[in-house]
Amino acid sequence: MAKTIMIQGTCSNAGKSLFAAALCRVFREDGYRVAPFKSQNMALNSAVTPDGLEIGRAQAMQAEAAGIAPDVRMNPILLKPNSDTGSQLVLCGKPVGDYSAVEYQKKKKELLSEVLKAYHSLAAEQDIMVIEGAGSPAEINLRADDIVNMGLAEVVDAPVILIGDIDRGGVFAALYGTVKLLAEAEQARIKGLVINKFRGDIKILEPGLREIEALTEKPVLGVLPYRHFDLEDEDSLSERLRKTKAEAEALLRIAVIRLPRLSNFTDFDPLQAAPEVALSYVKSPAEIGAADLLILPGSKSTLEDLAWLKAQGFDTCIRDFAASGRPVLGICGGYQMLGETLRDKESGIEAAGLGLLPVDTVFYAAKQTVCASGTITAASGFWAALAGQKTEGYEIHMGQSRIGKEADCFQRLSAREDSERQRADGCTTGAVCGSYLHGLFDEAAVTEALLKALAARKGLSYPHRLKSRRERQEEGFRLLSQTLREHFDLRELYRIMGVER
């Protein structure tokens, strides 16, 4: 039977996902078969498994840290918010409907059987299961029907490590308050505390460490330093959405419109990581400024986000941007918005797109999820500079788009399991381009070709050699492992888990 360890946090974005990924990598390095698990994930950043099922991106990343393929059993419940009070429920990799928060709360008990079925099936193949909680276990209004924090830990009998983010301030209060809001049996399940994102001299922190241990009767197993791990995150609180290089120092500037239901923003991590590129997520037309490339990203609610985009005045701004000859790129929902019309077949709602691509989109109830690879074939305009480049990624979308007969498709794709059958993806007209492929820039050669073409438009050259997503990810995993081995008591963790070393 697999040994277990569960990571819970004092709040969202405390570092649970990366800490779980670090454990997956360390256990793998130490010779164990290990898999990640998160029963319920709420995120608009998702991934597609090799068999075409949808899971949270964090669990896909953790699986890669563990050296195994992403598996839908690692995240049986995925909630994709599509309004302020509701979400699409993706159960075992497939959408099963939209639910309000109240409706979902009533459904959680019956979902527990699916969670446990996935967990036990996966655990039977592993030596160690690394379980990630969600949000905070001290959400006392949700505790009665909890299936993702202490409720799950009790059912699978998992010891818990509680992690807090000192960078936000108030970490001792957060750790103490979280522990003390729990029932006694739940408090006993917590075997250690971790303080994350520490900057400064550890000696100044030590009196607080001793006191929090005395107050909670829990040992502090590690103080992890603030480091940048170039790994994908899925949280809407991600620093990536706020961080940008100083524009004055940048050779190239890229603006991504921050839609209210922005999804899969990890598509643009390779651009953000590139030297001398300033990528920013903008909320108003005025922020676009003198950008060299404008990107419309994916959206969980394309029609609603299109209405927001128009209300903010982005529609005029995007058209003017394209008219200036500067390139515009739409990915997934952003691609659909660049077209002529968008129509929801079930509701009958129809909206005019931005009219920059000869594309009409119809939304159906069925969702397309597939891993794909291809070759860019754009034959004219700005995007022809990328022709011949190999791409690899995945599609997640509800709509089907019909391209005008005279339009130039962007690339030819084939599903990973059927490499012989190719199909057209996307569309280009002049400097405007759209594609359904998430992960378009994961291959370094594609990103380099784009940045060189953008620089050439300005009479400049882009001199840097880039790393692929896989190369950057492996560096991130190595740094995670090194950080944990240097700043966390792994010997005690193995003892807690009942694993003899």
C-alpha positions in Angstrom: 0.0 0.0 0.0 1.3 3.4 -0.9 2.5 5.8 1.8 0.9 9.2 1.8 1.7 12.8 2.7 -0.7 15.7 2.3 0.3 19.4 1.7 -2.2 21.9 3.0 -1.8 25.7 3.1 -2.9 28.6 5.2 -4.3 30.2 2.1 -4.4 30.0 -1.7 -1.1 30.5 -3.5 0.9 29.8 -0.3 3.1 27.4 -2.3 1.3 24.1 -2.0 1.6 23.2 -5.7 5.3 23.8 -6.0 6.0 22.2 -2.6 4.1 19.1 -3.8 6.0 19.1 -7.1 9.3 19.4 -5.1 8.4 16.3 -3.1 7.4 14.4 -6.2 10.9 15.1 -7.7 12.7 14.3 -4.5 10.9 11.0 -4.0 11.6 10.1 -7.6 15.3 10.9 -7.2 15.3 8.7 -4.1 14.1 5.8 -6.1 10.3 5.7 -5.3 7.4 5.4 -7.6 5.4 8.6 -6.8 2.3 10.3 -8.1 0.5 13.6 -7.2 -3.1 13.8 -6.3 -5.6 16.6 -5.8 -9.2 15.6 -5.4 -10.8 19.0 -6.3 -9.1 21.8 -8.2 -10.5 25.1 -9.1 -8.6 26.7 -12.0 -8.9 28.0 -15.5 -5.4 26.8 -16.3 -5.8 23.2 -17.3 -4.0 20.5 -19.2 -4.8 17.6 -21.5 -3.7 14.1 -20.7 -2.2 11.8 -23.4 -5.6 10.1 -23.7 -7.5 13.4 -24.2 -8.9 14.1 -20.8 -8.7 17.4 -18.9 -7.0 18.0 -15.5 -5.6 20.9 -13.5 -2.3 22.2 -14.9 -0.6 21.9 -11.5 -1.2 18.1 -11.4 0.2 17.8 -14.9 3.3 19.7 -13.9 3.7 17.6 -10.7 3.4 14.4 -12.7 6.2 15.6 -14.9 8.2 16.2 -11.7 7.5 12.6 -10.7 8.6 11.4 -14.1 5.3 10.0 -15.2 2.6 11.0 -17.7 -0.3 13.1 -16.5 -3.3 10.9 -15.6 -6.9 12.0 -15.0 -6.9 10.0 -11.8 -4.5 12.7 -10.4 -7.3 15.3 -10.4 -10.8 13.7 -10.6 -12.7 17.0 -10.0 -11.8 20.2 -11.9 -13.9 23.3 -11.4 -13.6 25.9 -14.1 -15.3 29.2 -13.0 -17.5 30.7 -15.6 -19.2 33.3 -13.5 -18.8 34.9 -10.0 -21.0 32.2 -8.5 -20.7 29.2 -10.7 -18.3 26.8 -12.5 -18.2 24.1 -15.1 -17.7 20.8 -13.4 -15.1 18.5 -15.2 -15.5 15.1 -13.7 -12.9 12.4 -14.4 -11.6 14.5 -17.3 -15.0 15.3 -19.0 -17.4 18.3 -18.5 -20.7 17.2 -16.9 -22.5 20.5 -16.5 -22.5 24.0 -15.0 -23.2 24.3 -11.3 -23.7 27.2 -8.9 -21.6 27.2 -5.7 -24.7 26.1 -3.7 -25.5 23.3 -6.1 -22.0 22.0 -6.1 -21.9 22.0 -2.3 -24.9 19.7 -2.3 -23.3 17.4 -4.8 -19.9 17.0 -3.0 -21.0 13.9 -1.0 -21.9 11.9 -4.0 -18.6 13.0 -5.7 -16.5 11.6 -2.9 -16.9 8.0 -4.3 -15.4 9.2 -7.6 -12.6 10.8 -5.7 -11.8 7.7 -3.7 -12.1 5.4 -6.8 -9.5 7.5 -8.6 -7.2 7.8 -5.5 -7.1 4.1 -4.7 -6.7 3.1 -8.3 -3.7 5.4 -8.7 -2.2 4.6 -5.2 -2.2 0.9 -6.0 0.5 1.6 -8.6 2.7 3.8 -6.5 5.0 3.7 -3.5 4.1 7.2 -2.4 1.2 9.5 -3.0 1.7 13.3 -2.6 -1.7 14.9 -2.0 -2.3 18.6 -2.4 -5.1 20.3 -0.6 -7.0 23.4 -1.8 -7.2 26.9 -0.3 -7.2 26.5 3.4 -8.4 23.7 5.7 -9.7 26.4 8.1 -12.6 27.5 5.9 -15.0 26.6 8.7 -18.1 27.2 6.6 -17.1 24.5 4.1 -15.7 21.9 6.6 -18.9 19.8 6.9 -18.7 18.4 3.4 -15.0 18.8 2.8 -13.5 16.4 0.2 -10.2 18.2 -0.5 -8.5 19.1 2.8 -9.0 17.5 6.2 -12.1 15.5 5.0 -9.9 13.7 2.5 -6.9 13.4 4.8 -9.1 11.6 7.3 -10.6 9.2 4.7 -7.2 8.1 3.3 -5.4 8.5 6.7 -2.8 11.0 5.4 -0.4 12.9 7.7 -0.4 16.6 6.9 2.2 19.3 6.4 0.9 22.9 6.7 2.6 25.6 4.7 2.4 29.3 5.1 3.6 32.3 2.9 5.7 34.7 4.8 6.0 37.0 1.8 2.4 38.1 2.4 3.0 39.0 6.0 1.4 37.6 9.1 2.6 34.1 8.6 2.8 33.2 12.3 -0.8 34.3 12.8 -1.9 32.4 9.6 -0.2 29.2 10.9 -1.5 29.5 14.4 -5.0 30.5 13.3 -5.3 27.7 10.8 -4.2 25.1 13.4 -6.5 26.4 16.2 -9.6 26.7 14.0 -9.4 22.9 13.3 -11.0 20.2 15.5 -8.6 18.4 17.8 -8.5 15.3 15.7 -7.6 17.5 12.7 -4.9 19.3 14.6 -3.4 16.0 15.5 -3.2 15.1 11.8 -0.8 18.1 11.2 2.7 16.7 11.7 4.8 19.8 10.8 4.8 23.4 9.6 6.7 25.0 6.7 7.3 28.7 6.2 7.6 29.6 2.5 9.2 32.5 0.5 11.5 33.7 3.2 13.9 36.6 2.5 16.5 37.7 5.0 18.6 36.4 7.9 17.2 33.2 9.4 18.6 34.2 12.8 16.1 37.1 13.0 13.3 34.6 12.4 14.4 32.0 14.9 12.7 33.4 18.0 9.4 33.3 16.1 10.0 29.7 15.0 10.5 28.6 18.6 7.4 30.4 19.7 5.1 29.1 17.0 6.3 25.6 17.7 5.4 26.1 21.4 2.0 27.6 20.6 0.9 25.0 18.1 2.9 22.1 19.4 4.0 21.4 15.9 7.6 21.4 14.7 8.8 23.7 12.0 10.3 21.3 9.4 11.6 23.9 7.1 12.0 27.6 6.1 12.1 27.8 2.3 13.9 30.7 0.8 12.2 33.0 -1.8 13.4 31.7 -5.2 12.1 32.0 -8.7 11.2 28.6 -10.1 10.4 28.9 -13.8 7.5 26.4 -13.5 3.9 26.7 -14.6 1.4 27.8 -12.0 -2.3 27.9 -12.3 -3.5 30.3 -9.7 -5.2 33.6 -10.6 -3.0 35.1 -7.9 0.1 34.2 -9.8 2.9 36.7 -9.8 3.2 36.2 -13.6 0.1 38.2 -14.1 1.6 41.2 -12.3 5.3 40.9 -13.0 7.0 42.5 -16.0 10.5 43.5 -17.0 11.2 47.2 -17.1 10.0 48.4 -20.6 12.9 50.8 -20.9 15.3 47.9 -20.8 13.4 45.7 -23.2 14.1 45.2 -26.8 10.6 43.9 -27.5 7.2 44.6 -25.7 4.3 42.2 -25.7 0.9 43.0 -24.3 -1.6 40.3 -23.3 -5.2 41.4 -22.6 -6.1 40.2 -19.1 -9.7 39.0 -19.8 -12.0 38.5 -16.7 -12.1 34.8 -17.4 -8.5 34.5 -18.7 -7.5 30.8 -19.1 -4.3 29.0 -19.7 -2.0 32.1 -19.3 0.9 29.6 -19.0 0.8 29.7 -22.8 2.9 32.9 -22.6 5.4 31.8 -20.0 8.1 31.2 -22.7 7.7 34.8 -24.0 7.8 36.2 -20.5 11.0 34.2 -19.7 12.8 35.4 -22.8 15.7 37.9 -22.3 15.0 41.5 -23.3 11.2 40.9 -23.7 8.8 42.8 -21.5 5.4 41.0 -21.4 2.6 42.5 -19.4 -1.0 41.6 -18.8 -3.1 44.7 -19.5 -6.6 45.7 -18.3 -7.1 48.8 -20.3 -6.4 50.0 -23.9 -4.1 52.7 -22.5 -1.7 50.1 -21.1 -1.0 48.6 -24.6 1.1 51.7 -25.6 3.8 50.9 -28.1 3.7 47.1 -27.8 5.2 45.2 -30.6 2.8 42.3 -30.3 -0.8 42.2 -29.0 -2.2 38.9 -27.7 -5.8 37.9 -27.1 -5.6 34.8 -24.8 -7.9 32.0 -24.1 -11.2 32.5 -22.1 -13.5 30.2 -20.2 -16.5 32.5 -21.2 -15.7 33.8 -24.6 -18.9 35.6 -25.4 -19.0 37.3 -22.0 -15.3 38.3 -22.2 -15.9 39.6 -25.8 -18.7 41.8 -24.4 -16.3 43.0 -21.7 -13.6 43.7 -24.2 -15.9 45.9 -26.3 -17.2 47.7 -23.2 -13.6 48.6 -22.3 -12.9 50.0 -25.7 -10.4 47.2 -26.6 -12.2 46.5 -29.9 -11.3 49.8 -31.5 -7.8 49.6 -30.0 -7.2 46.1 -31.4 -8.4 47.2 -34.9 -6.2 50.2 -34.8 -3.3 48.1 -33.6 -3.7 45.7 -36.5 -4.2 48.6 -39.0 -0.8 49.9 -38.0 0.8 46.7 -39.3 1.7 45.4 -35.8 1.0 41.7 -35.3 -2.0 40.5 -33.4 -2.3 36.9 -32.1 -5.4 35.2 -30.7 -5.2 31.8 -28.9 -8.3 29.7 -28.5 -11.0 32.0 -27.2 -8.9 35.0 -28.4 -8.8 33.4 -31.9 -12.6 33.1 -31.9 -13.0 36.8 -30.9 -10.9 37.9 -33.9 -13.4 36.3 -36.3 -16.6 37.6 -37.9 -19.3 35.9 -35.8 -19.7 33.8 -32.6 -22.9 31.9 -31.9 -24.0 29.7 -29.1 -26.1 26.9 -30.6 -27.9 26.0 -27.4 -28.8 29.5 -26.2 -29.1 31.1 -29.6 -26.9 34.0 -28.5 -24.9 35.5 -31.3 -22.3 38.3 -31.2 -20.2 40.0 -33.8 -16.5 39.4 -33.5 -13.7 41.9 -34.2 -13.8 41.1 -37.9 -10.0 40.8 -38.3 -10.1 37.1 -39.5 -12.6 35.4 -41.9 -13.8 33.0 -39.3 -17.2 32.0 -37.9 -17.5 30.1 -34.7 -20.4 28.0 -33.3 -20.3 26.8 -29.7 -21.6 23.3 -29.0 -22.1 21.5 -25.7 -19.3 19.0 -26.5 -15.7 20.1 -25.6 -12.7 19.2 -27.7 -9.7 18.1 -25.7 -6.7 16.7 -27.6 -2.9 16.7 -27.5 -1.6 17.7 -30.9 1.5 18.5 -32.9 2.1 20.1 -36.2 3.9 22.3 -38.6 3.3 26.0 -39.2 2.3 26.6 -42.8 1.4 30.4 -42.9 2.4 31.4 -46.4 2.1 35.2 -46.4 2.2 38.2 -44.1 4.0 38.6 -40.9 3.4 35.1 -39.6 5.0 33.5 -42.7 8.3 34.1 -40.8 7.3 31.1 -38.6 6.6 28.8 -41.5 8.2 25.4 -41.2 8.5 25.5 -37.4 7.3 22.4 -35.5 4.7 22.9 -32.8 3.4 20.7 -30.0 0.6 21.4 -27.5 -3.0 20.7 -26.8 -6.5 22.0 -27.5 -9.3 22.7 -25.0 -12.3 24.4 -26.5 -16.1 24.3 -26.9 -16.4 26.1 -30.2 -15.9 24.9 -33.8 -14.6 27.5 -36.2 -15.2 27.6 -40.0 -12.6 29.4 -42.0 -13.3 31.3 -45.2 -12.4 29.6 -48.5 -9.8 32.1 -49.4 -8.2 32.2 -45.9 -4.7 31.0 -45.2 -4.5 28.5 -42.4 -1.9 29.0 -39.8 -0.7 25.4 -39.3 -1.4 21.7 -40.0 -2.0 19.6 -36.9 -2.4 16.0 -36.1 -3.6 14.4 -32.9 -0.9 12.6 -30.9 -2.5 9.2 -31.3 -3.2 9.7 -35.0 -0.1 11.4 -36.5 -1.0 10.4 -40.1 -4.3 12.4 -40.3 -3.6 16.2 -40.5 -6.1 19.0 -40.3 -6.0 22.8 -40.6 -5.7 24.9 -37.5 -6.1 28.6 -37.2 -6.1 31.4 -39.7 -3.8 34.3 -40.8 -4.6 37.5 -42.6 -1.7 40.0 -42.9 -0.3 40.5 -39.5 -3.3 39.0 -37.7 -3.3 35.3 -36.6 -5.4 32.9 -34.6 -4.9 29.4 -33.4 -6.5 26.8 -31.1 -3.2 25.4 -30.0 -2.2 25.9 -26.4 1.5 25.6 -25.8 2.3 27.2 -29.1 5.6 28.6 -27.8 6.8 25.6 -25.8 9.3 24.8 -28.5 12.2 27.2 -28.4 12.5 27.4 -32.1 9.0 28.8 -32.5 9.5 31.5 -29.9 12.9 32.4 -31.4 11.4 32.7 -34.9 8.6 35.0 -33.5 11.0 37.3 -31.5 13.4 37.6 -34.5 10.5 38.6 -36.8 9.3 41.1 -34.3 12.8 42.6 -33.9 13.2 42.7 -37.7 10.0 44.8 -38.0 11.9 47.4 -36.0 15.1 47.1 -38.0 16.8 45.2 -35.1 18.0 41.7 -34.4 17.1 39.4 -31.6 20.4 37.7 -30.6 19.3 35.3 -27.8 19.1 31.5 -27.9 16.2 30.2 -25.9 15.4 27.1 -24.0 12.4 24.9 -24.6 9.6 24.5 -22.0 11.0 21.0 -21.1 14.5 22.4 -20.6 13.3 25.3 -18.5 11.1 22.9 -16.5 13.9 20.5 -15.8 16.0 23.3 -14.4 13.1 24.3 -12.2 12.6 20.8 -10.9 16.4 20.5 -10.1 16.2 23.8 -8.2 13.1 22.7 -6.3 14.9 19.5 -5.3 18.0 21.3 -4.2 16.0 23.8 -2.2 14.1 21.1 -0.4 17.2 19.1 0.4 18.9 22.1 1.8 16.1 23.8 3.8 13.6 21.0 4.8 13.9 18.1 7.1 13.4 15.2 4.7 14.6 12.7 7.3 11.8 13.7 9.6 9.3 13.6 6.7 10.2 10.0 5.9 9.7 9.1 9.5 6.3 10.8 9.6 5.3 8.9 6.5 6.5 5.6 7.9 9.1 5.1 5.2 12.3 3.5 6.2 15.4 5.0 4.5 
